[in-house]
Structures are given as C-alpha cells and as structure tokens.
Amino acid sequence: MLTTKQRKYLRALAHHLDPVVRIGQHGLTTGVAAETLRALASHELIKVKIDAEGAARKQLAGELAGTTQSEVVGLVGKIVMLYRERDEDPTIELPK
C-alpha cells in the first residue's frame, strides 16, 4: 500500500507522461490487461485513458489495478495513473 506522501510524489512524476494504454468501448479486455502489464514492466508508472462515463471509470481503474497487481496513484478526468514496482532493478525510489 502506498502512503499519501508516496501517491503525491508519483502523481508529480506522472504529470508529464502521456497515456500509453487506452480502454475503449469494449472495456477491460485481456489484450488491454496484457498491454498494461507490458507497460508497467517497462515504465513502473503509467497513465491509462479510460473512455467511460462517471462511476464506470473508477470501477474500470480498480479492475485494471487488480488485474495487473498495481496501485491506482490517481484518477483525474479520464486518466488513471498506475504504479507497480519492478521486481528487478526498480527505477523509481519512493519517499519513506
């Protein structure tokens, strides 16, 4: 679990990032989950654009985080930020 301080730090790091994965009208598919896993393995911190309305965005963000064993750092509009530390050679050092 991430602390509030760590989430704030990760949101600041994610500010300049562009979304690398998009969840479209078909929702969370195995292809989307696989691409998200690849992106998290490469970058640790990614943005995902969710083309859904209202509460469905929050639900999809939670499902995607659960599927990929990542943490939701933040949800702003249609963009969700996800973080998962690499098992080997992590590049992001979180504050304590």
C-alpha positions in Angstrom: 0.0 0.0 0.0 1.2 3.5 -0.9 1.2 6.3 1.6 -0.3 9.7 0.8 3.2 11.2 0.5 4.2 8.4 -2.0 1.0 8.9 -4.0 1.6 12.7 -4.2 5.2 12.1 -5.3 4.1 9.6 -8.0 1.4 12.0 -9.3 4.1 14.7 -9.7 6.3 12.2 -11.6 3.3 11.2 -13.9 2.4 14.8 -14.7 4.4 15.0 -17.9 3.6 11.4 -19.1 1.2 10.7 -21.9 -1.3 7.8 -21.7 0.3 4.6 -23.1 -2.8 2.4 -22.9 -6.4 3.2 -23.7 -9.6 1.4 -22.5 -12.2 1.9 -25.2 -15.8 0.9 -25.8 -15.1 -2.8 -25.3 -13.9 -2.2 -21.7 -11.2 -4.1 -20.0 -10.2 -6.9 -22.3 -7.3 -9.4 -22.0 -5.4 -7.5 -24.6 -5.7 -4.3 -22.7 -4.6 -6.0 -19.5 -1.6 -7.6 -21.3 -0.6 -4.3 -22.8 -0.9 -2.6 -19.4 1.3 -5.4 -17.8 4.0 -4.8 -20.5 3.9 -1.0 -20.0 4.2 -1.4 -16.2 7.1 -3.8 -16.6 8.9 -1.2 -18.8 8.0 2.0 -17.0 6.7 1.2 -13.5 4.5 4.4 -13.6 2.0 4.8 -16.5 -1.1 6.7 -17.5 -4.2 4.9 -18.9 -7.0 6.7 -20.7 -10.4 5.3 -19.9 -13.2 6.2 -22.3 -16.1 5.6 -20.0 -18.6 7.7 -18.1 -18.7 8.6 -14.4 -18.5 5.8 -11.9 -17.6 3.3 -14.6 -14.2 5.0 -14.9 -13.4 4.4 -11.2 -14.6 0.8 -11.4 -12.6 0.1 -14.5 -9.5 1.7 -12.9 -9.9 -0.6 -9.9 -10.4 -3.7 -12.0 -7.3 -2.9 -14.1 -5.2 -2.3 -11.0 -6.4 -5.6 -9.5 -5.8 -7.5 -12.7 -2.2 -6.1 -13.1 -1.4 -6.1 -9.4 -0.7 -2.4 -9.5 -1.7 0.6 -7.4 -4.0 3.4 -8.5 -2.0 6.6 -7.9 -4.7 9.0 -9.0 -7.7 9.4 -11.2 -8.1 12.8 -13.0 -10.9 13.0 -15.5 -10.5 10.2 -18.0 -6.9 9.5 -17.0 -5.8 7.0 -14.3 -2.2 6.7 -13.1 -1.0 3.2 -12.2 2.2 2.2 -10.4 3.8 -1.2 -9.9 7.4 -1.5 -8.7 9.6 -3.8 -10.8 10.8 -7.0 -9.2 14.3 -6.4 -10.6 16.1 -3.1 -10.9 13.3 -0.6 -9.9 13.9 2.9 -11.3 11.6 4.9 -9.1 12.7 5.4 -5.5 9.7 6.2 -3.3 9.9 8.6 -0.3 9.5 7.0 3.1 
